Amino acid sequence: MPEPLVVRREIQIAAPPATVFAFLTDPEKIISWLGAEAKTETHPDGLYLVKGISEWGRVARGTFREVVPVHRLAYSFGWEGDDEVPPGSSLVEIDLLDREGGTLLRMAHSGLPNAAQRAGHGTGWAHYLGRLAIAASGGNPGPDRFAPPDAGNATSAAAPRRSG
């Protein structure tokens, strides 16, 4: 039986695993598809930090747990200023498989506290993995206009606390 509070995604990317890995770990490449500023220390216990995500300008923070160059990343994940999914409270695991002349990316995001957070993060991952696929394959995903699913119901004070 699948774990109910885990987001799982797969996407085929028209780029080799080394290129996709770089777009997941190199701060200059990360900001081409996610956020406005990034800092990574790609070794166990190293920092994962991406600022300016979505129209809300959210800040994701975590710590790398596992780094296998070109094949696998695992890092803790959470949102600064968020009581439900604070920094380090969940785990993102990404595997890169050499398939069909490109890369099959398999991602699991576990440790989410409830179904609403799972749904919100599922929507966010679908959006951002699509942007990653475009950027890693040499395209320009354009400006990020993602607004989290409940943005229409959020006040500016509450917005940074909602999932995206």
Secondary structure as UniProt FT lines:
FT   TURN            4..5
FT   STRAND          7..13
FT   HELIX           17..25
FT   HELIX           27..30
FT   TURN            31..33
FT   STRAND          37..40
FT   TURN            44..45
FT   STRAND          47..53
FT   TURN            54..57
FT   STRAND          58..68
FT   TURN            69..71
FT   STRAND          72..77
FT   TURN            80..81
FT   TURN            87..88
FT   STRAND          90..99
FT   TURN            100..101
FT   STRAND          102..110
FT   HELIX           115..136
FT   TURN            137..138
FT   TURN            149..150
FT   HELIX           151..153
FT   TURN            156..158
FT   HELIX           159..161
//
